[in-house]
């Protein structure tokens, strides 16, 4: 056996395997082993030598979020550095906590890594040498296999390794895009949807847009709907949604009003020709009926009451229905023109069946009165889910439902209190079985119902400034991604961490640029420039008041 001084004058390996750089020299050793994570000791002097390497991946070796590799038999283990800590007083040694990502085979002649896969078969022993990873290694690690995928950017810190998302895995188990305001969230969402549309020009995507931002991004390849052309029939609502719109009371009186509405609504549906053809008609069935028939039946029922006090619930219902009929803001849904049976054409338009080269429909709900916005979203979400359920025996047409500002509709702790929260929660839990995929976009993940975020198989996290949001996303992500998550507050604009089903291993991605005409209209106002503009204020105020009073008409 050689003595303890045998390696004192050993020179570091500079030539390496087949002409590689200093990356072939070890930079540390394995110190302690545990199941999902381990501890390694890095030599500061060996790391310092790499900082000037021409390979940017090798130059970043040893940093938090970077990767290292170690040889176990004929395989290379790849791990991610989660944290760093100075180990000795002299400052020569740094201890690092690492998370294992996966393993790849070692080529016999060159020592290169190839055929990377997730998971670890054999763990290293303490004392095993640790090597920096190279761009060539990362190309093998992040190489998209033969599954359908979209390229959305480059893997950080490289400039040429494409970051791929596996579409089937991402959509099959839902996805969430989270990030603080101003981090490029809307543009990144538009980029992902554009790439999906390019991959599947005959796809079926429904995007609920609460701010009217995305119409500008999908003018060429999307169908744009707002209050002027949505024409969503009121009779598509189920009984629960009818109650949210028509009932104004609360407590025990609300239940009494709901019973009256159920009885009168069933009678109004039974009067229609379609209703008469169905033997066992239910109050939830989407059967066309006339609002005038409903108010007539309510009046007739009210006339049967003996005492004046008993008529109050009927009057409440009738006056609310009359108020909605007369209000022009509700015309897109409660117009007298929407009595015809347009259900087939409505579903074909909204779900893009067929797509005619425009696979995405943008539903701009910014012009919808705020008190029924959630009901409109609930109807669209429920129609998506119900269509999938009732078409189970047909050739399958999967639908992707993308919900911007998702925390509005599925708020934490209150998802069971509204119809929209219940249906989106149900899609998150069961939609995968029926071919309905959910895409959630939010700037406040901590305000989102916890069960819904945990159902998202792929999480795309951009910079989050709030501690609660960071903790919430960290809890929803798998163990192996924790090292990446620590860098969430330090992400630049248009950068993200992606982990879950849609990627091979967790990655940090710099998003590609998006052409101007494909970007959403979500730019921040430039106060310093806009406050220099003067003149024409009287006309601005006049036109604004006119639109305000006409409620957009």
C-alpha positions as CSV (number, residue, x, y, z in Angstrom):
1,X,0.0,0.0,0.0
2,X,1.4,3.5,-0.8
3,X,2.2,5.7,2.2
4,X,0.2,8.9,3.2
5,X,2.5,11.1,1.2
6,X,2.2,9.3,-2.1
7,X,0.0,11.9,-3.8
8,X,1.7,15.1,-2.4
9,X,3.5,15.8,-5.7
10,X,0.7,14.6,-8.0
11,X,-0.1,17.1,-10.7
12,X,-3.8,17.6,-11.6
13,X,-4.9,15.9,-14.9
14,X,-4.9,18.6,-17.5
15,X,-5.2,16.6,-20.7
16,X,-8.1,14.6,-19.5
17,X,-10.0,12.2,-21.7
18,X,-9.5,12.6,-25.4
19,X,-8.5,16.3,-25.3
20,X,-11.1,17.5,-22.8
21,X,-10.5,20.6,-20.6
22,X,-9.6,20.9,-17.0
23,X,-13.1,19.6,-16.3
24,X,-11.6,16.0,-16.4
25,X,-9.9,16.7,-13.1
26,X,-11.8,16.0,-9.8
27,X,-12.9,19.0,-7.8
28,X,-13.9,17.2,-4.6
29,X,-15.0,14.0,-2.9
30,X,-18.2,12.5,-1.5
31,X,-18.3,13.0,2.2
32,X,-21.7,11.5,3.4
33,X,-24.5,9.6,1.6
34,X,-28.2,9.7,2.2
35,X,-31.2,8.5,0.0
36,X,-32.3,11.6,-1.9
37,X,-29.4,13.9,-1.0
38,X,-25.8,13.7,0.1
39,X,-22.9,15.8,1.2
40,X,-19.7,16.4,-0.8
41,X,-16.5,18.4,0.0
42,X,-15.2,20.7,-2.8
43,X,-11.6,21.9,-3.1
44,X,-11.7,25.7,-3.5
45,X,-8.4,25.8,-5.3
46,X,-9.6,23.2,-7.9
47,X,-12.9,25.2,-8.4
48,X,-10.9,28.5,-8.8
49,X,-9.0,26.9,-11.7
50,X,-12.2,26.3,-13.6
51,X,-13.6,29.9,-13.4
52,X,-11.8,31.0,-16.5
53,X,-12.8,27.9,-18.5
54,X,-14.1,28.6,-22.0
55,X,-17.1,26.3,-21.3
56,X,-19.6,28.4,-19.4
57,X,-21.1,25.3,-17.7
58,X,-17.6,24.3,-16.4
59,X,-16.9,27.9,-15.3
60,X,-20.1,27.8,-13.2
61,X,-19.0,24.6,-11.4
62,X,-19.5,24.6,-7.7
63,X,-22.2,27.3,-7.6
64,X,-25.6,26.8,-6.0
65,X,-27.9,25.4,-8.7
66,X,-25.1,24.0,-10.8
67,X,-24.5,20.3,-11.5
68,X,-21.7,17.9,-10.7
69,X,-21.1,14.2,-11.7
70,X,-19.4,11.2,-10.0
71,X,-18.4,7.9,-11.4
72,X,-19.9,4.7,-10.0
73,X,-18.8,1.6,-11.9
74,X,-19.6,2.2,-15.6
75,X,-22.1,5.0,-15.0
76,X,-22.0,8.7,-14.2
77,X,-24.3,10.0,-11.4
78,X,-25.5,13.6,-12.0
79,X,-26.5,15.7,-9.0
80,X,-27.6,19.3,-8.3
81,X,-25.9,21.5,-5.7
82,X,-28.5,22.7,-3.2
83,X,-26.4,24.7,-0.7
84,X,-22.7,25.6,0.2
85,X,-20.9,26.1,3.5
86,X,-17.3,26.7,4.4
87,X,-16.0,23.6,6.1
88,X,-12.6,24.5,7.6
89,X,-11.1,27.6,9.2
90,X,-8.3,27.7,6.5
91,X,-11.0,28.2,3.8
92,X,-9.6,25.5,1.6
93,X,-12.7,23.2,1.7
94,X,-16.4,23.9,1.0
95,X,-19.2,21.5,2.0
96,X,-22.1,21.2,-0.4
97,X,-25.5,19.5,0.0
98,X,-26.5,17.8,-3.3
99,X,-29.7,16.3,-4.7
100,X,-29.4,13.4,-7.2
101,X,-31.0,13.9,-10.5
102,X,-30.2,10.8,-12.5
103,X,-27.6,8.7,-14.2
104,X,-26.0,8.1,-17.6
105,X,-23.7,5.5,-19.1
106,X,-20.0,6.2,-19.4
107,X,-18.4,5.8,-22.8
108,X,-15.4,3.4,-22.4
109,X,-12.9,5.3,-24.6
110,X,-13.7,9.0,-24.0
111,X,-15.4,8.9,-20.6
112,X,-18.3,10.9,-22.0
113,X,-21.8,10.6,-20.5
114,X,-24.6,9.3,-22.7
115,X,-28.1,7.8,-22.5
116,X,-29.1,9.8,-19.4
117,X,-32.2,8.7,-17.4
118,X,-34.0,9.8,-14.3
119,X,-33.4,8.1,-10.9
120,X,-30.3,6.4,-9.3
121,X,-29.5,2.7,-9.4
122,X,-26.3,2.6,-7.4
123,X,-25.1,5.2,-4.9
124,X,-21.4,6.3,-4.6
125,X,-19.3,5.4,-1.5
126,X,-17.8,8.1,0.7
127,X,-14.5,9.2,-0.9
128,X,-15.8,8.9,-4.5
129,X,-14.3,11.6,-6.7
130,X,-16.6,14.5,-7.9
131,X,-16.2,16.1,-11.3
132,X,-17.6,19.3,-12.8
133,X,-20.2,18.8,-15.5
134,X,-19.6,20.0,-19.1
135,X,-21.8,21.5,-21.9
136,X,-21.5,18.1,-23.8
137,X,-22.8,16.3,-20.7
138,X,-25.8,18.7,-20.3
139,X,-26.6,18.2,-24.0
140,X,-27.0,14.5,-23.2
141,X,-28.9,15.2,-20.0
142,X,-31.4,17.6,-21.5
143,X,-31.6,16.0,-25.0
144,X,-35.3,15.6,-25.9
145,X,-36.1,12.0,-26.6
146,X,-38.5,10.9,-29.4
147,X,-41.6,12.0,-27.5
148,X,-43.6,15.0,-28.8
149,X,-42.0,18.2,-27.4
150,X,-41.9,22.0,-27.8
151,X,-38.7,24.1,-27.4
152,X,-39.4,27.2,-25.2
153,X,-35.8,28.5,-24.5
154,X,-32.3,27.5,-23.5
155,X,-31.0,25.8,-20.4
156,X,-29.2,28.2,-18.1
157,X,-26.3,29.0,-18.1
158,X,-25.7,27.7,-21.7
159,X,-26.6,29.6,-24.8
160,X,-27.3,26.7,-27.2
161,X,-28.8,23.8,-25.3
162,X,-32.6,23.9,-26.1
163,X,-35.0,23.5,-23.2
164,X,-37.8,21.1,-24.2
165,X,-41.2,20.5,-22.6
166,X,-42.9,17.1,-23.3
167,X,-46.4,18.2,-24.4
168,X,-48.3,14.9,-23.6
169,X,-46.9,14.6,-20.1
170,X,-47.3,18.3,-19.4
171,X,-50.9,18.5,-20.6
172,X,-51.9,15.0,-19.4
173,X,-51.4,15.9,-15.8
174,X,-52.1,19.7,-15.9
175,X,-49.5,22.5,-15.5
176,X,-49.2,25.8,-13.5
177,X,-47.2,28.9,-14.4
178,X,-46.5,31.1,-11.4
179,X,-44.5,34.3,-11.1
180,X,-44.8,37.9,-9.6
181,X,-46.1,40.8,-11.7
182,X,-43.6,42.1,-14.2
183,X,-41.5,38.9,-14.5
184,X,-42.7,38.3,-18.1
185,X,-45.4,35.8,-17.1
186,X,-48.0,36.8,-19.8
187,X,-45.4,36.7,-22.5
188,X,-44.1,33.4,-21.4
189,X,-47.6,32.0,-21.3
190,X,-48.2,33.3,-24.8
191,X,-44.9,31.7,-26.0
192,X,-45.8,28.2,-24.6
193,X,-49.3,28.4,-26.1
194,X,-47.9,29.6,-29.5
195,X,-45.5,26.6,-29.5
196,X,-48.3,24.2,-28.7
197,X,-50.4,25.7,-31.5
198,X,-47.5,25.3,-33.9
199,X,-47.1,21.6,-32.9
200,X,-50.8,20.9,-33.1
201,X,-52.5,23.3,-35.6
202,X,-55.7,21.3,-35.2
203,X,-55.7,21.4,-31.4
204,X,-58.5,22.5,-29.0
205,X,-57.4,25.2,-26.5
206,X,-59.7,27.5,-24.5
207,X,-58.1,30.5,-22.8
208,X,-60.0,32.5,-20.3
209,X,-58.5,36.0,-20.4
210,X,-59.7,38.4,-17.6
211,X,-57.8,41.5,-18.8
212,X,-58.1,41.4,-22.6
213,X,-54.3,40.9,-23.0
214,X,-54.1,37.9,-25.2
215,X,-56.3,38.9,-28.1
216,X,-53.3,40.9,-29.6
217,X,-51.1,37.8,-29.3
218,X,-53.3,35.4,-31.1
219,X,-54.9,37.5,-33.9
220,X,-53.5,35.2,-36.6
221,X,-54.0,31.8,-35.1
222,X,-56.8,32.2,-32.6
223,X,-60.5,32.9,-32.5
224,X,-61.2,36.0,-30.3
225,X,-64.5,36.2,-28.3
226,X,-65.6,39.0,-26.1
227,X,-69.0,40.4,-25.0
228,X,-69.7,41.6,-28.5
229,X,-69.6,38.1,-30.2
230,X,-69.5,35.5,-27.4
231,X,-73.3,34.9,-27.5
232,X,-73.4,32.5,-24.6
233,X,-77.0,31.3,-24.1
234,X,-78.2,31.7,-20.5
235,X,-80.0,28.4,-20.6
236,X,-76.6,26.6,-20.7
237,X,-76.3,27.4,-16.9
238,X,-77.1,24.5,-14.5
239,X,-79.3,25.1,-11.5
240,X,-76.4,26.0,-9.2
241,X,-75.3,28.8,-11.6
242,X,-78.9,30.0,-12.0
243,X,-79.0,30.4,-8.2
244,X,-75.8,32.5,-8.2
245,X,-77.2,34.9,-10.8
246,X,-80.9,35.1,-9.8
247,X,-80.9,34.7,-6.0
248,X,-80.2,37.8,-3.9
249,X,-81.2,36.5,-0.4
250,X,-79.0,34.7,2.1
251,X,-79.4,32.3,5.0
252,X,-82.6,30.2,5.3
253,X,-84.5,32.5,2.9
254,X,-82.0,31.6,0.1
255,X,-82.9,27.9,0.3
256,X,-86.6,28.8,0.2
257,X,-86.0,31.0,-2.9
258,X,-83.9,28.2,-4.5
259,X,-86.8,25.7,-4.1
260,X,-89.2,28.2,-5.9
261,X,-86.7,28.8,-8.7
262,X,-86.1,25.1,-9.2
263,X,-89.9,24.4,-9.5
264,X,-90.5,27.3,-11.9
265,X,-87.3,26.7,-14.0
266,X,-88.3,23.0,-14.5
267,X,-91.8,24.1,-15.6
268,X,-90.3,26.7,-18.1
269,X,-88.0,24.1,-19.6
270,X,-90.8,21.6,-19.9
271,X,-92.8,24.1,-22.0
272,X,-90.2,24.2,-24.7
273,X,-90.3,21.7,-27.7
274,X,-87.0,20.1,-26.7
275,X,-88.1,19.7,-23.1
276,X,-91.3,17.9,-24.1
277,X,-89.3,15.3,-26.1
278,X,-87.3,14.3,-22.9
279,X,-89.1,11.8,-20.7
280,X,-87.3,12.6,-17.4
281,X,-86.3,16.2,-17.5
282,X,-84.0,17.6,-14.8
283,X,-83.4,21.2,-13.7
284,X,-79.7,20.9,-14.8
285,X,-80.4,19.8,-18.4
286,X,-79.2,22.5,-20.9
287,X,-82.7,22.9,-22.5
288,X,-83.6,26.3,-24.2
289,X,-86.4,28.2,-22.4
290,X,-87.7,31.7,-22.6
291,X,-87.0,34.1,-19.7
292,X,-90.5,35.5,-20.3
293,X,-91.9,32.0,-19.7
294,X,-90.0,31.8,-16.4
295,X,-91.3,35.2,-15.1
296,X,-94.9,34.2,-16.2
297,X,-94.7,31.0,-14.3
298,X,-93.3,32.8,-11.2
299,X,-96.2,35.3,-11.4
300,X,-98.7,32.4,-11.7
301,X,-97.3,30.7,-8.7
302,X,-97.3,33.9,-6.8
303,X,-101.0,34.4,-7.6
304,X,-101.7,31.1,-5.7
305,X,-100.4,32.5,-2.4
306,X,-103.0,33.4,0.2
307,X,-101.2,36.0,2.2
308,X,-99.2,39.0,0.9
309,X,-96.2,38.1,3.0
310,X,-95.8,34.8,1.2
311,X,-95.2,36.6,-2.1
312,X,-91.9,38.2,-1.1
313,X,-89.6,35.4,-2.5
314,X,-91.5,35.4,-5.8
315,X,-91.2,39.2,-6.1
316,X,-87.5,39.1,-5.4
317,X,-86.9,36.5,-8.1
318,X,-89.1,38.2,-10.7
319,X,-87.6,41.7,-10.1
320,X,-84.0,40.3,-10.4
321,X,-84.8,38.5,-13.6
322,X,-86.5,41.6,-15.1
323,X,-83.5,43.7,-14.0
324,X,-81.0,41.4,-15.8
325,X,-83.2,41.3,-18.9
326,X,-83.2,45.1,-19.1
327,X,-79.5,45.7,-18.4
328,X,-77.6,46.0,-21.7
329,X,-74.3,44.8,-20.0
330,X,-75.8,41.3,-19.7
331,X,-76.9,41.2,-23.3
332,X,-74.1,38.8,-24.4
333,X,-75.8,36.2,-22.3
334,X,-79.4,37.1,-21.4
335,X,-80.5,38.5,-24.8
336,X,-83.9,37.5,-26.1
337,X,-82.1,36.4,-29.3
338,X,-80.4,33.5,-27.5
339,X,-83.5,31.3,-27.1
340,X,-82.8,29.2,-30.2
341,X,-81.0,25.9,-29.8
342,X,-77.5,27.1,-30.6
343,X,-75.7,24.7,-28.3
344,X,-74.0,22.7,-31.1
345,X,-72.7,25.8,-32.9
346,X,-71.6,27.4,-29.5
347,X,-69.5,24.3,-28.6
348,X,-68.1,24.0,-32.1
349,X,-67.0,27.7,-31.9
350,X,-65.6,27.7,-28.4
351,X,-63.8,24.3,-28.5
352,X,-62.6,24.8,-32.1
353,X,-64.3,21.7,-33.5
354,X,-63.0,21.8,-36.2
355,X,-60.2,24.2,-35.6
356,X,-59.9,25.6,-39.2
357,X,-56.2,26.4,-38.5
358,X,-57.1,28.4,-35.4
359,X,-56.6,25.9,-32.5
360,X,-57.1,28.4,-29.7
361,X,-60.1,30.4,-28.6
362,X,-59.5,33.5,-26.4
363,X,-62.5,34.3,-24.2
364,X,-62.0,37.9,-23.1
365,X,-64.1,38.4,-20.0
366,X,-62.9,41.9,-19.2
367,X,-66.1,43.4,-20.4
368,X,-68.3,41.0,-18.4
369,X,-70.0,42.6,-15.4
370,X,-68.0,41.7,-12.3
371,X,-70.9,40.1,-10.4
372,X,-71.3,37.4,-13.1
373,X,-67.7,37.0,-14.3
374,X,-67.2,33.9,-12.1
375,X,-70.5,32.4,-13.4
376,X,-69.4,32.9,-17.0
377,X,-66.1,31.2,-16.2
378,X,-67.9,28.4,-14.4
379,X,-70.2,27.8,-17.4
380,X,-67.2,27.6,-19.8
381,X,-65.3,25.3,-17.5
382,X,-68.3,23.1,-16.8
383,X,-69.2,22.9,-20.5
384,X,-65.6,21.7,-21.1
385,X,-65.8,19.0,-18.5
386,X,-69.4,17.9,-19.3
387,X,-68.6,17.7,-23.0
388,X,-65.7,15.4,-22.2
389,X,-67.8,13.2,-19.9
390,X,-70.8,12.9,-22.3
391,X,-68.5,12.2,-25.4
392,X,-66.7,9.3,-23.7
393,X,-67.9,6.8,-26.4
394,X,-66.9,9.1,-29.3
395,X,-63.5,9.6,-30.9
396,X,-61.6,11.5,-28.2
397,X,-61.0,15.3,-28.7
398,X,-58.9,16.4,-25.6
399,X,-59.3,20.0,-24.6
400,X,-56.8,22.3,-22.8
401,X,-58.5,24.9,-20.6
402,X,-56.1,27.7,-19.6
403,X,-57.1,30.0,-16.8
404,X,-55.3,33.3,-16.3
405,X,-55.4,34.9,-12.8
406,X,-56.5,31.5,-11.5
407,X,-56.4,32.7,-7.8
408,X,-59.6,34.7,-8.6
409,X,-61.6,31.6,-9.3
410,X,-60.1,29.0,-7.0
411,X,-59.2,31.0,-3.8
412,X,-57.6,29.2,-0.9
413,X,-60.1,27.9,1.6
414,X,-63.1,29.0,-0.5
415,X,-63.0,26.7,-3.5
416,X,-66.1,24.9,-2.3
417,X,-68.1,28.1,-1.9
418,X,-68.6,28.9,-5.6
419,X,-69.6,27.0,-8.6
420,X,-66.4,28.0,-10.5
421,X,-64.2,26.9,-7.6
422,X,-65.9,23.5,-7.5
423,X,-65.8,22.8,-11.2
424,X,-62.1,23.9,-11.6
425,X,-61.2,21.8,-8.5
426,X,-63.0,18.8,-10.0
427,X,-61.2,19.3,-13.4
428,X,-57.9,19.4,-11.5
429,X,-58.7,16.1,-9.7
430,X,-60.6,14.2,-12.5
431,X,-60.1,16.0,-15.8
432,X,-57.1,13.8,-16.8
433,X,-59.3,10.7,-17.1
434,X,-61.7,12.4,-19.5
435,X,-59.1,14.3,-21.7
436,X,-59.5,17.7,-20.1
437,X,-56.2,19.5,-19.2
438,X,-56.0,22.5,-17.0
439,X,-53.4,25.3,-17.3
440,X,-53.3,27.7,-14.3
441,X,-51.5,31.1,-14.5
442,X,-51.2,33.1,-11.3
443,X,-49.1,35.7,-9.6
444,X,-50.2,34.6,-6.1
445,X,-49.9,30.9,-5.7
446,X,-50.4,31.2,-1.9
447,X,-53.9,32.5,-2.6
448,X,-54.7,29.4,-4.8
449,X,-56.4,26.4,-3.3
450,X,-53.7,24.1,-2.2
451,X,-55.2,20.9,-3.5
452,X,-55.4,22.4,-7.0
453,X,-51.8,23.4,-7.3
454,X,-50.7,20.0,-5.9
455,X,-52.6,18.3,-8.8
456,X,-50.5,20.1,-11.4
457,X,-47.9,17.7,-12.7
458,X,-45.6,20.4,-14.2
459,X,-44.8,23.6,-12.4
460,X,-43.2,26.5,-14.2
461,X,-42.0,29.0,-11.5
462,X,-40.7,32.4,-12.5
463,X,-39.4,34.9,-9.9
464,X,-41.6,35.1,-6.8
465,X,-40.9,38.0,-4.4
466,X,-43.3,37.0,-1.6
467,X,-42.0,34.6,1.1
468,X,-45.4,32.9,1.4
469,X,-45.6,32.3,-2.3
470,X,-42.1,30.8,-2.4
471,X,-42.9,28.5,0.5
472,X,-46.2,27.4,-1.2
473,X,-44.5,26.5,-4.5
474,X,-41.7,24.8,-2.7
475,X,-44.2,22.6,-0.9
476,X,-45.9,21.7,-4.2
477,X,-42.7,20.7,-5.9
478,X,-40.9,17.3,-5.7
479,X,-38.0,16.7,-3.4
480,X,-35.3,16.7,-6.1
481,X,-36.1,20.3,-7.2
482,X,-35.5,21.9,-3.8
483,X,-32.0,23.1,-4.8
484,X,-33.4,24.9,-7.8
485,X,-36.2,26.5,-5.8
486,X,-33.8,28.3,-3.6
487,X,-32.8,30.4,-6.6
488,X,-36.4,31.5,-7.4
489,X,-36.0,34.9,-5.7
490,X,-32.8,35.5,-7.8
491,X,-34.3,34.7,-11.2
492,X,-34.1,37.4,-13.8
493,X,-37.1,38.4,-15.9
494,X,-38.1,35.8,-18.5
495,X,-36.3,33.0,-16.6
496,X,-37.9,30.2,-14.8
497,X,-37.5,26.9,-13.0
498,X,-39.4,24.0,-14.5
499,X,-40.0,20.7,-12.7
500,X,-42.4,17.8,-12.9
501,X,-43.7,15.5,-15.6
502,X,-43.1,17.9,-18.5
503,X,-39.3,17.8,-18.2
504,X,-36.7,15.0,-17.8
505,X,-35.2,16.6,-14.7
506,X,-35.7,20.0,-13.0
507,X,-34.2,22.8,-15.2
508,X,-33.6,26.5,-15.1
509,X,-34.6,28.0,-18.4
510,X,-34.1,31.4,-20.2
511,X,-37.2,31.8,-22.4
512,X,-36.9,32.6,-26.1
513,X,-37.8,36.0,-27.3
514,X,-41.3,36.4,-28.9
515,X,-42.0,38.4,-32.0
516,X,-43.8,41.7,-31.3
517,X,-47.0,40.7,-33.0
518,X,-47.3,37.5,-30.9
519,X,-46.9,39.2,-27.6
520,X,-49.9,40.0,-25.3
521,X,-50.8,43.6,-24.6
522,X,-49.5,43.5,-21.1
523,X,-46.7,46.1,-21.1
524,X,-46.3,48.3,-18.1
525,X,-47.0,52.1,-18.6
526,X,-43.9,54.2,-18.9
527,X,-44.7,57.0,-16.5
528,X,-41.7,59.2,-17.3
529,X,-42.7,59.3,-21.0
530,X,-46.5,59.3,-20.7
531,X,-46.5,62.2,-18.2
532,X,-44.7,64.4,-20.7
533,X,-47.7,64.1,-23.1
534,X,-50.0,67.0,-22.8
535,X,-53.0,68.3,-24.8
536,X,-56.4,66.9,-25.7
537,X,-57.4,66.1,-22.0
538,X,-60.9,67.5,-22.5
539,X,-61.6,65.1,-25.4
540,X,-60.1,62.2,-23.4
541,X,-62.5,62.9,-20.5
542,X,-65.5,63.4,-22.8
543,X,-65.0,60.2,-24.7
544,X,-64.3,58.2,-21.5
545,X,-67.4,59.5,-19.8
546,X,-69.5,58.6,-22.8
547,X,-68.2,55.0,-22.8
548,X,-68.6,54.9,-19.0
549,X,-72.2,55.9,-19.1
550,X,-73.0,53.6,-22.0
551,X,-71.1,50.8,-20.2
552,X,-69.0,50.1,-23.2
553,X,-71.8,50.2,-25.8
